[in-house]
């Protein structure tokens, strides 16, 4: 589990195809400090298992399912990626509960510079619309964000300078795909309400 507070902007060092799967190596220094083999690290909002941990990098296996559902299948060497280590019982929950399970791919529509802060517009597919609410939480590229404006096919989020600086938002271009994860609580509520009532 993660909080959506990005710790480090890493970069893809290499991606090797292994059949339908892939082996990815990411250059990073902060998130590798106390990471052990088998620990979870969120990469652009995707929970991956850290392997071959070095002082300046870690590797991970990426399954075909993950490559198809998320944007990880489109990464290239040199691409900046958002990194976050999994929470511990002592971690401050500065964002919201983020599982690292991508629900859909959205589209980076635009960013508007407001003189130090930014308004970012993200397009989203219809199948996740019911989980999005005004002022509710959503994870975009693994970043915990609050929906500032909600329309039938896009939402807008306010990005403060710190988030712009330490995440990959400043590298995204209009039309780029982004990973979206909706608030898991909304999905549980929907499941409970849809369950057959006991007589």
C-alpha positions as CSV (number, residue, x, y, z in Angstrom):
1,X,0.0,0.0,0.0
2,X,1.1,3.6,-0.8
3,X,0.1,7.1,0.1
4,X,0.6,8.8,-3.3
5,X,3.3,11.1,-2.0
6,X,6.1,10.7,-4.5
7,X,9.6,10.3,-2.9
8,X,11.8,10.5,-6.0
9,X,11.8,11.0,-9.7
10,X,13.8,8.1,-11.1
11,X,14.6,7.3,-14.7
12,X,14.3,4.1,-16.7
13,X,17.7,2.7,-17.4
14,X,16.7,-0.3,-19.5
15,X,13.7,-2.4,-20.5
16,X,14.2,-5.9,-21.8
17,X,11.4,-7.9,-23.4
18,X,11.1,-11.4,-21.9
19,X,8.4,-13.1,-24.0
20,X,5.1,-11.2,-23.2
21,X,6.7,-9.8,-20.1
22,X,9.5,-7.3,-19.4
23,X,12.4,-6.7,-17.1
24,X,12.9,-3.1,-16.2
25,X,15.8,-1.4,-14.5
26,X,15.2,2.0,-12.9
27,X,17.9,4.4,-11.8
28,X,17.1,5.7,-8.3
29,X,19.0,6.5,-5.1
30,X,16.5,7.5,-2.4
31,X,14.0,4.7,-2.7
32,X,16.8,2.1,-2.7
33,X,18.3,3.2,0.6
34,X,16.5,0.7,2.8
35,X,14.7,-1.4,0.2
36,X,15.1,-5.1,0.5
37,X,14.7,-7.8,-2.2
38,X,11.0,-8.4,-2.6
39,X,9.8,-5.1,-1.2
40,X,7.2,-3.1,-3.1
41,X,7.9,0.1,-5.0
42,X,5.3,2.2,-6.9
43,X,6.5,3.1,-10.3
44,X,4.1,5.7,-11.9
45,X,1.4,4.3,-9.7
46,X,2.1,0.6,-10.5
47,X,3.1,-1.6,-7.6
48,X,6.2,-3.6,-8.6
49,X,8.4,-6.0,-6.7
50,X,12.0,-4.7,-6.3
51,X,14.8,-7.0,-7.5
52,X,18.5,-6.7,-7.9
53,X,18.7,-3.7,-5.6
54,X,21.8,-1.6,-6.1
55,X,22.8,1.8,-4.4
56,X,21.7,3.6,-7.6
57,X,19.1,1.3,-9.1
58,X,16.6,-1.5,-8.8
59,X,15.0,-3.9,-11.2
60,X,11.5,-5.4,-11.5
61,X,9.6,-8.0,-13.5
62,X,6.6,-6.5,-15.3
63,X,3.8,-8.9,-16.4
64,X,1.9,-8.8,-19.7
65,X,-1.3,-7.8,-17.8
66,X,0.6,-4.8,-16.3
67,X,2.1,-3.8,-19.6
68,X,-1.3,-3.8,-21.3
69,X,-3.3,-2.1,-18.5
70,X,-0.8,0.6,-17.5
71,X,1.6,2.9,-19.3
72,X,4.6,0.9,-18.3
73,X,4.6,-0.8,-21.7
74,X,5.4,2.5,-23.3
75,X,8.4,3.5,-21.2
76,X,11.7,4.0,-22.9
77,X,15.3,4.3,-21.5
78,X,15.6,7.8,-20.0
79,X,11.9,8.2,-19.3
80,X,11.3,9.9,-15.8
81,X,9.1,7.9,-13.5
82,X,7.5,8.6,-10.1
83,X,8.7,6.4,-7.3
84,X,7.3,5.7,-3.8
85,X,8.2,3.0,-1.3
86,X,5.4,1.1,0.4
87,X,4.1,2.5,3.6
88,X,5.0,1.2,7.1
89,X,2.9,1.3,10.3
90,X,4.9,4.4,11.2
91,X,4.3,6.2,7.9
92,X,2.3,9.4,7.8
93,X,-0.6,9.0,5.5
94,X,-0.1,12.4,3.7
95,X,-2.1,11.5,0.7
96,X,-4.8,8.8,0.5
97,X,-4.8,5.0,0.3
98,X,-3.2,4.0,-3.0
99,X,-2.9,0.3,-3.8
100,X,-0.7,0.6,-6.9
101,X,-3.4,-1.2,-9.0
102,X,-4.2,0.8,-12.1
103,X,-7.9,1.0,-12.9
104,X,-7.6,2.7,-16.3
105,X,-5.4,4.8,-18.6
106,X,-6.3,8.4,-18.9
107,X,-4.9,11.2,-21.1
108,X,-2.8,14.2,-20.2
109,X,-4.9,16.9,-21.9
110,X,-3.3,20.1,-20.9
111,X,-1.5,22.1,-18.2
112,X,-2.0,25.8,-17.5
113,X,0.8,27.7,-15.7
114,X,-0.8,30.0,-13.2
115,X,2.4,31.7,-12.2
116,X,4.1,29.0,-10.1
117,X,1.2,26.5,-9.8
118,X,-0.5,24.6,-12.5
119,X,-4.0,23.4,-13.4
120,X,-3.8,20.1,-15.1
121,X,-6.6,18.5,-17.1
122,X,-6.8,14.7,-17.4
123,X,-9.2,12.9,-19.7
124,X,-10.7,9.7,-18.3
125,X,-12.7,6.7,-19.8
126,X,-16.4,6.3,-19.0
127,X,-16.0,3.1,-17.0
128,X,-14.4,4.9,-14.0
129,X,-16.7,7.9,-14.0
130,X,-18.9,6.6,-11.2
131,X,-15.8,6.5,-8.8
132,X,-14.8,10.2,-9.4
133,X,-16.3,13.0,-7.3
134,X,-15.7,16.7,-6.9
135,X,-13.0,17.2,-4.2
136,X,-12.5,13.5,-4.0
137,X,-9.1,11.7,-4.2
138,X,-7.6,10.1,-7.3
139,X,-4.1,8.8,-8.1
140,X,-2.6,10.0,-11.4
141,X,0.8,8.4,-12.2
142,X,0.8,7.3,-8.6
143,X,0.4,10.9,-7.2
144,X,-2.4,11.4,-4.7
145,X,-4.4,14.4,-6.0
146,X,-7.7,16.1,-5.3
147,X,-10.3,16.7,-8.1
148,X,-10.8,20.4,-8.4
149,X,-13.2,20.3,-11.3
150,X,-15.1,17.4,-12.7
151,X,-16.7,17.1,-16.2
152,X,-18.2,14.1,-18.0
153,X,-14.9,13.2,-19.7
154,X,-12.2,15.0,-17.9
155,X,-11.2,16.3,-14.4
156,X,-8.8,19.0,-13.4
157,X,-6.3,19.0,-10.6
158,X,-4.3,21.8,-9.0
159,X,-0.5,21.1,-8.9
160,X,1.7,23.0,-6.4
161,X,5.3,23.9,-7.3
162,X,6.7,21.0,-5.2
163,X,4.6,18.4,-6.9
164,X,5.5,19.8,-10.3
165,X,9.2,19.7,-9.4
166,X,9.5,16.2,-8.0
167,X,7.2,14.3,-10.3
168,X,6.9,13.5,-14.0
169,X,4.1,16.0,-14.6
170,X,6.5,18.6,-16.0
171,X,7.7,16.1,-18.6
172,X,4.3,15.0,-19.9
173,X,2.9,16.3,-23.2
174,X,-0.7,16.7,-24.3
175,X,-1.9,13.3,-25.6
176,X,0.4,11.3,-23.3
177,X,-1.3,8.4,-21.5
178,X,-1.3,8.4,-17.7
179,X,-2.1,5.7,-15.1
180,X,-5.3,6.3,-13.1
181,X,-6.3,4.6,-9.8
182,X,-9.6,5.6,-8.2
183,X,-10.3,5.7,-4.5
184,X,-10.5,2.0,-3.3
185,X,-13.1,3.0,-0.7
186,X,-15.5,3.9,-3.5
187,X,-15.1,0.5,-5.1
188,X,-15.8,-1.3,-1.8
189,X,-18.9,0.8,-1.1
190,X,-20.2,0.0,-4.6
191,X,-19.6,-3.7,-4.0
192,X,-21.4,-3.7,-0.7
193,X,-24.4,-1.9,-2.1
194,X,-24.6,-4.2,-5.1
195,X,-24.4,-7.4,-3.0
196,X,-27.7,-9.4,-2.7
197,X,-29.7,-8.6,0.4
198,X,-30.0,-11.4,2.8
199,X,-33.6,-12.4,3.5
